[in-house]
Amino acid sequence: MAKLTLISRAYCHLCQEMELALLPLMEEFGVDVEVLDVDADPELEALYDELVPVLLHEESELCHYFLDVIKVRDYLSKIR
């Protein structure tokens, strides 16, 4: 099972929107999403502070700011 990582922050409306938008893809592909708080980790904050939300699979950045459903669906189809 693939596991995606969502770099997020608590007070970010774009982060909340991306997390909700991921639900159908999680169900469709059976993937898990781990949500990490960018503000809780100085290394993550240095990398992604102004880019959140950021969706990753391992080291691959799939999208940031908004969920690119087509790109993520295509990506998940290839790694299945």
C-alpha positions in Angstrom: 0.0 0.0 0.0 1.3 3.4 -1.0 1.7 6.0 1.7 1.6 9.7 0.8 2.8 12.5 3.1 1.0 15.8 3.4 3.1 18.6 4.8 0.6 20.9 6.4 -0.1 23.4 9.1 -3.0 23.8 11.5 -4.2 27.3 10.5 -3.8 26.8 6.7 -7.1 26.7 4.8 -5.4 25.4 1.7 -4.0 22.5 3.8 -7.4 21.6 5.1 -8.8 21.7 1.6 -6.1 19.5 0.2 -6.6 17.0 3.0 -10.3 16.8 2.2 -9.7 16.6 -1.5 -7.4 13.6 -1.0 -10.2 11.5 0.6 -11.6 10.2 -2.7 -8.1 9.2 -4.0 -7.3 7.5 -0.7 -10.5 5.4 -1.1 -10.0 4.8 -4.9 -6.3 3.7 -4.5 -6.3 2.4 -1.0 -3.5 4.8 0.0 -2.7 6.2 3.4 -1.9 9.8 4.0 0.4 10.9 6.9 -0.1 14.5 7.8 3.0 16.3 9.2 2.9 19.7 10.8 5.5 21.8 9.0 5.7 24.1 12.1 6.7 21.2 14.4 9.9 20.3 12.5 12.5 22.9 11.7 13.9 20.8 8.8 10.4 20.6 7.2 9.8 24.3 7.8 13.1 25.2 6.1 12.2 23.1 3.1 8.4 23.7 2.7 7.4 26.8 4.8 5.9 28.9 2.1 4.9 25.9 -0.2 2.4 24.2 2.2 0.4 22.2 1.6 2.8 19.9 -0.1 1.9 16.3 -1.1 4.8 13.9 -1.3 5.4 10.2 -2.1 8.7 9.2 -0.6 11.0 11.9 -2.0 8.8 12.9 -5.0 6.8 16.1 -4.7 3.5 15.5 -6.3 1.9 19.0 -5.9 1.8 22.0 -3.6 -0.8 24.7 -2.8 -3.6 22.8 -4.5 -4.3 19.1 -5.2 -3.5 18.2 -8.8 -6.0 15.3 -9.0 -5.0 14.2 -12.5 -1.3 14.2 -11.8 -1.8 12.3 -8.4 -4.2 9.8 -10.0 -1.8 9.1 -12.8 1.1 8.8 -10.4 -0.8 6.4 -8.1 -1.8 4.3 -11.1 1.8 3.8 -12.1 3.1 2.8 -8.6 0.2 0.4 -7.9 
